[in-house]
């Protein structure tokens, strides 16, 4: 295989690329980069983030393989820098079977189901893995996520053109640090994963190693695939582990 041309873009170039795409930086990329240095946990809402939020009878939304690859590259890039995997979780206010199945397939750390006050899930994760909320990065899309996202160190909001007043409110109050160019179900997650890898300064290296499928990537892959997600729900304001097999 031929050698790669490694040309990791600087922060100005990254800002230009994603701003031209339509993304909005609420805080400077340099500040996002500094926050990322302490992040140990990446959290995702499900509805409106992994899909457009549309539901049919007996269906509660799916996911994109494009987003799946983005998350895998983000985890691998993090592993290249830190020699350990980040905590990856989904927090949803619904009983989302697709979220459980996706987390199992992708070997996420956890899924929190039916959590209306998502701060409770945040607290539970912090207590479980001994981190603080400012070591978390979350990706969300709507009003019911704001109370959770405000506690996180890095806050990414998924764009939705049908919510112009909410988008303005988020910008004016700095509810988020970045608003995506793309919408849920239209590869917004992939956009964010590439942005974060660029800010971490490891995008080119991550892609190169993945293309080569070398021993470094295989070592990561083996460790990743040993993770079995845990599923949690809540009753009487107490979060509990769901004992089940998928």
Secondary structure, DSSP 8 states (H G I E B T S, - for coil): ----------HHHHHHHHHHHT-EESS-HHHHHHHHTT--EEEE-STTTTS-S---TT------HHHHHHHHHHHHHHHHHHSS--EEEEE-SS--HHHHHHHHHHT-SEEE-S-SSTHHHHHHHHHHHT--GGGEEEEE-SGGGHHHHTTSSEEEEEE-TT-HHHHHHHHHHT--SEEEEEETTTTHHHHHHHHHHHHTT-HHHHHHHHHHT-HHHHHHHHHHTT---EEEEEETTEEEE-----
